[in-house]
Amino acid sequence: MKIVQITDTHLSPGKCHFNGNWGPLAEWVECEQPDLVIHTGDLTIDGADLAEDLVYAKALLDTLGVPCLVVPGNHDVGHAGTAQPVDAARLARWRDLVGPDRWMADRGDWRLIGLNSLLLGLGDDEEAAQLEWLTQALAMRGDRRVAVFGHKPLFLDDAGEGETGYWGAQPAPRRTLLDLFAAHDVALYASGHLHRGWIGQGGTTALVWAPASSFVVGAMAGRVMPGESVVGAAIHHLGSDVRSELATVPGLIPHLLDDVMDEVYPAAVQEGVSR
């Protein structure tokens, strides 16, 4: 099974800074002829507040002509500790206009799981319900191997690291997920969010950060991170094992967010990024 992972498209009908990269991305997906496309979030520039961003971006996804699954990113449903926190209204908007924020799909010998990584660390009923659902999905997998997809990475430098704020999962839910993945032999966890490309390992689980198709982030990231500062996508071949590769997509412009941040995002949102 061949899966193309795209991420962080940051599409919007009102702020069109990165819309020009959609055409080359869609053409490349068509040429790759994958069995499935998985979008790992930040579908929009500001779906967390604007329904029209979600409607516009979802309509573009529907033109791909390939089965497509998507999980939300922080700019789609919000992020804890920012002016756009994850809340019931934002989750309901996503579910109404795009679809489930978590899902499970069985394809042959594989169980594919999509997580709403923005719930991790909230300590609320939504997070508890997702954890219970995930535990059951893993326990009931039978002989299937498992690949999990979410927006945020589990960690940046090391599985035992402390709090990394905006960029990575909090330590407690990270440990819970890593323990679950180890107990159920999860083969792959693929994410986006960092606008960097990287392939590594977390215990027995392969880890992949797919590069964004929209832009790269410079000094405003606030720290040095592993991986390559590139635009593109990722390809996963799931068979008897997992083989992943970072893909260069012809025609993508590597916009630098630092140059247009004040035009794209209000200062209140920027505070969360610089923490």
Secondary structure, DSSP 8 states (H G I E B T S, - for coil): -EEEEE----B-SS--TTGGGHHHHHHHHHHH--SEEEE-S--BSSTTT-HHHHHHHHHHHTTS-S-EEE---HHHH--TTSSS---HHHHHHHHHHT--SSEEEEETTEEEEE--GGGTT--SHHHHHHHHHHHHHHHT-TT-EEEEE-SS-S-SS-TT----TTSS--HHHHHHHHHHHHHTTEEEEEE-SSS-BEEEEETTEEEEE---SSEE--GGG-S--SSB----EEEEEESSSEEEEEE--TT---EEHHHHHHHHS-HHHHHHHH-
